[in-house]
Amino acid sequence: MVSQGAPPTQSAPLMDAIAQSLALAIDLIAAADAQLLHIVALSLRVSLTACAVGALAGLLLGAWLAVARFPGHRAAIWALNTLLALPSVVVGLVVYLLLSRSGPLGAWGILFTPTAMVIAQSILVVPLIAALSRRLVLDGLAEGGDQLRSMGAGPLTGSLLLLVHARFGVLTVLLTAFGRAVAEVGAVMIVGGNIDGVTRVMTTAIALETSKGDLPLALALGIVLLGVVGAVNLVIALAQARSGSSAREEALA
């Protein structure tokens, strides 16, 4: 009788390849690889700028929608909440059509530039910031709306004052928006073109390098991206804890 040996397996070579790629990825991070740093810096610059632009529009929109009353107000709230689930590729497609050479904004010549990526990410984060800031204002009005009205504050002015008062809540909103922006891939891929040294950010570079088989760089970027998202979530948790502590102190005062 011929004995049957163990079936051949490729798991060991595969694990060795993964371990080797991970070691090289850590080396890239430890050595502060120039290409890695450039991609990370561009990602942060684009996403932070998009969140700053989105904050200006989103906070004002959220504060206004919290107190405005007009025909179609409920429809506007429904549309805002629907846009929370807006696919990033749809945003990228719309911005691409607007900025393309034959589009209405084609004369600007900013397609496949970081500016186009900022526009796309700004559109993505505005609904998120507006919806969450509106909820902050409504919660604030439920607690101190009568006091603001007795002081003569107008509806929009009162809403903005409530957002200033709920600064930790606003910080949480903005960090949440930044987390969505920095981890987004579809829109920036479409309007940025993933051009090496020009518009290649962490998410698009991970997709490209993985398809090319350059796993060390893809893993290094993935580790950095996870670190950025983890840091954002940590700051959110600290802001929420601080907000709860401040609320308890005001209640005891």
C-alpha positions as CSV (number, residue, x, y, z in Angstrom):
1,M,0.0,0.0,0.0
2,V,1.4,3.4,-1.0
3,S,1.1,5.9,1.9
4,Q,-0.4,9.2,1.1
5,G,1.5,12.2,2.2
6,A,0.1,15.5,3.3
7,P,-1.4,17.5,0.4
8,P,0.9,20.3,-0.9
9,T,0.1,23.7,0.4
10,Q,1.1,27.2,-0.6
11,S,0.2,28.8,2.8
12,A,3.7,28.9,4.1
13,P,5.2,30.7,1.1
14,L,2.2,33.1,1.1
15,M,2.7,33.9,4.8
16,D,6.4,34.4,4.2
17,A,5.6,36.8,1.4
18,I,3.1,38.7,3.6
19,A,5.6,38.9,6.5
20,Q,8.3,40.1,4.2
21,S,6.0,42.8,2.7
22,L,5.0,43.9,6.2
23,A,8.6,44.2,7.3
24,L,9.4,46.3,4.3
25,A,6.4,48.5,4.9
26,I,7.5,49.1,8.5
27,D,11.0,49.9,7.1
28,L,9.4,52.5,4.8
29,I,7.6,54.2,7.6
30,A,10.6,54.1,10.0
31,A,12.9,55.5,7.3
32,A,10.3,58.3,6.4
33,D,10.4,57.3,2.8
34,A,10.1,60.5,0.6
35,Q,7.3,59.1,-1.7
36,L,5.4,57.9,1.3
37,L,5.6,61.2,3.1
38,H,4.6,63.1,-0.1
39,I,1.5,61.0,-0.5
40,V,0.5,61.3,3.2
41,A,1.1,65.1,3.2
42,L,-1.1,65.6,0.1
43,S,-3.8,63.4,1.5
44,L,-3.9,65.4,4.8
45,R,-3.7,68.7,3.0
46,V,-6.6,67.9,0.6
47,S,-8.9,66.5,3.3
48,L,-8.2,69.2,5.8
49,T,-8.9,71.9,3.2
50,A,-12.1,70.1,2.1
51,C,-13.2,70.0,5.8
52,A,-12.5,73.6,6.3
53,V,-14.5,74.6,3.2
54,G,-17.3,72.1,4.1
55,A,-17.4,73.4,7.7
56,L,-18.2,77.0,6.5
57,A,-21.1,75.8,4.4
58,G,-22.3,72.9,6.5
59,L,-22.4,74.7,9.9
60,L,-24.3,77.6,8.4
61,L,-26.7,75.3,6.5
62,G,-27.3,73.1,9.6
63,A,-27.8,76.1,11.9
64,W,-30.3,77.7,9.4
65,L,-32.3,74.5,8.8
66,A,-32.7,74.0,12.5
67,V,-34.7,77.2,12.9
68,A,-36.0,78.0,9.4
69,R,-39.6,77.4,8.5
70,F,-40.6,77.6,4.8
71,P,-42.7,75.6,2.4
72,G,-40.8,72.4,1.6
73,H,-38.8,72.5,4.8
74,R,-39.5,68.8,5.5
75,A,-38.5,67.9,2.0
76,A,-35.2,69.8,2.4
77,I,-34.5,67.8,5.6
78,W,-35.3,64.6,3.8
79,A,-33.0,65.6,1.0
80,L,-30.2,66.4,3.4
81,N,-30.5,63.1,5.2
82,T,-30.6,61.3,1.9
83,L,-27.3,63.0,0.8
84,L,-25.6,61.4,3.9
85,A,-25.6,58.2,1.9
86,L,-24.4,59.9,-1.3
87,P,-22.0,57.5,-3.1
88,S,-18.6,59.1,-3.5
89,V,-18.4,57.9,-7.1
90,V,-21.5,59.9,-8.0
91,V,-20.0,63.0,-6.5
92,G,-16.8,62.4,-8.5
93,L,-18.9,61.9,-11.7
94,V,-20.8,65.1,-11.2
95,V,-17.7,67.2,-10.4
96,Y,-15.9,65.6,-13.4
97,L,-18.7,66.6,-15.7
98,L,-18.7,70.1,-14.4
99,L,-14.9,70.5,-14.6
100,S,-14.2,68.6,-17.8
101,R,-13.1,70.6,-20.9
102,S,-16.7,70.5,-22.3
103,G,-18.3,71.2,-19.0
104,P,-19.6,74.6,-17.7
105,L,-16.5,75.1,-15.5
106,G,-14.0,73.6,-17.9
107,A,-12.4,77.0,-18.5
108,W,-11.0,76.9,-14.9
109,G,-8.7,74.1,-16.0
110,I,-8.6,72.5,-12.6
111,L,-9.6,68.9,-13.5
112,F,-7.0,66.4,-12.3
113,T,-5.6,68.8,-9.8
114,P,-5.7,68.8,-5.9
115,T,-8.2,71.7,-6.2
116,A,-10.7,69.4,-8.0
117,M,-10.2,66.8,-5.2
118,V,-10.9,69.4,-2.6
119,I,-14.1,70.4,-4.3
120,A,-15.3,66.7,-4.5
121,Q,-14.5,66.0,-0.9
122,S,-16.1,69.3,0.2
123,I,-19.4,68.3,-1.5
124,L,-19.1,64.9,0.3
125,V,-18.7,66.3,3.8
126,V,-21.2,69.3,3.6
127,P,-24.3,67.1,4.1
128,L,-22.7,65.2,7.0
129,I,-21.7,68.5,8.8
130,A,-25.0,70.1,8.1
131,A,-27.1,67.2,9.4
132,L,-25.1,66.7,12.6
133,S,-24.8,70.4,13.3
134,R,-28.6,70.8,12.9
135,R,-29.1,68.1,15.5
136,L,-26.7,69.9,17.8
137,V,-28.7,73.1,17.4
138,L,-32.1,71.3,18.0
139,D,-30.7,69.8,21.2
140,G,-29.4,73.1,22.3
141,L,-32.8,74.8,21.6
142,A,-34.6,72.2,23.6
143,E,-32.4,73.0,26.6
144,G,-31.8,76.8,26.3
145,G,-33.9,78.2,23.5
146,D,-36.2,80.2,25.8
147,Q,-33.2,81.9,27.4
148,L,-31.8,82.9,24.0
149,R,-35.1,84.3,22.9
150,S,-35.5,86.3,26.1
151,M,-32.1,87.9,25.4
152,G,-33.4,89.0,22.0
153,A,-31.3,86.7,19.9
154,G,-32.7,86.1,16.4
155,P,-33.3,82.5,15.2
156,L,-30.1,82.2,13.1
157,T,-28.0,84.2,15.6
158,G,-29.2,82.0,18.4
159,S,-28.4,78.8,16.3
160,L,-24.9,80.0,15.7
161,L,-24.4,80.9,19.4
162,L,-25.6,77.4,20.3
163,L,-22.9,75.9,18.0
164,V,-20.3,78.1,19.6
165,H,-21.5,76.8,23.0
166,A,-21.4,73.2,21.8
167,R,-17.8,73.5,20.7
168,F,-16.9,69.9,21.7
169,G,-19.9,68.6,19.7
170,V,-18.8,70.7,16.7
171,L,-15.3,69.4,17.0
172,T,-16.7,65.9,16.9
173,V,-18.7,66.7,13.8
174,L,-15.7,68.1,12.0
175,L,-13.5,65.2,13.0
176,T,-16.1,62.8,11.7
177,A,-16.2,64.7,8.4
178,F,-12.4,64.6,8.2
179,G,-12.5,60.8,8.8
180,R,-14.9,60.3,5.9
181,A,-12.9,62.6,3.6
182,V,-9.4,61.1,4.3
183,A,-10.7,57.6,3.8
184,E,-12.6,58.4,0.6
185,V,-11.3,56.9,-2.7
186,G,-14.0,57.0,-5.5
187,A,-14.4,60.8,-6.0
188,V,-10.7,61.7,-5.8
189,M,-9.8,58.9,-8.1
190,I,-12.2,60.3,-10.8
191,V,-11.5,64.0,-10.5
192,G,-7.8,63.7,-9.5
193,G,-6.7,61.0,-11.9
194,N,-4.3,59.4,-9.4
195,I,-1.3,61.2,-11.0
196,D,2.0,60.3,-9.4
197,G,3.5,63.2,-7.5
198,V,0.5,65.4,-8.3
199,T,-2.9,64.0,-7.2
200,R,-2.0,60.6,-5.7
201,V,-3.3,60.3,-2.1
202,M,-3.3,57.4,0.3
203,T,-6.5,55.7,-0.7
204,T,-5.8,55.9,-4.5
205,A,-2.2,54.9,-4.0
206,I,-3.2,51.8,-2.0
207,A,-5.5,50.8,-4.8
208,L,-2.9,51.3,-7.5
209,E,0.1,49.8,-5.7
210,T,-2.0,46.7,-4.7
211,S,-3.0,46.2,-8.4
212,K,0.7,46.6,-9.4
213,G,1.8,44.1,-6.7
214,D,3.9,46.6,-4.8
215,L,2.6,45.4,-1.4
216,P,5.2,47.1,0.8
217,L,4.2,50.6,-0.2
218,A,0.5,49.7,-0.1
219,L,0.8,48.2,3.4
220,A,2.8,51.2,4.6
221,L,0.1,53.6,3.4
222,G,-2.6,51.4,4.9
223,I,-0.8,51.4,8.3
224,V,-0.5,55.2,8.2
225,L,-4.1,55.6,7.1
226,L,-5.3,53.4,9.9
227,G,-3.1,55.4,12.3
228,V,-4.7,58.7,11.1
229,V,-8.3,57.3,11.4
230,G,-7.4,55.8,14.8
231,A,-6.1,59.2,16.0
232,V,-9.2,61.0,14.8
233,N,-11.4,58.5,16.7
234,L,-9.3,58.9,19.8
235,V,-9.7,62.7,19.7
236,I,-13.5,62.3,19.1
237,A,-13.7,60.0,22.2
238,L,-11.8,62.6,24.2
239,A,-14.0,65.5,23.0
240,Q,-17.1,63.5,23.9
241,A,-15.8,62.7,27.3
242,R,-14.9,66.4,27.8
243,S,-18.3,67.5,26.6
244,G,-20.0,65.2,29.1
245,S,-17.8,66.4,31.9
246,S,-18.6,70.1,31.0
247,A,-22.3,69.3,31.0
248,R,-22.1,67.7,34.4
249,E,-20.2,70.7,35.8
250,E,-22.8,73.1,34.4
251,A,-25.6,71.0,35.9
252,L,-23.9,71.1,39.4
253,A,-23.1,74.8,39.2
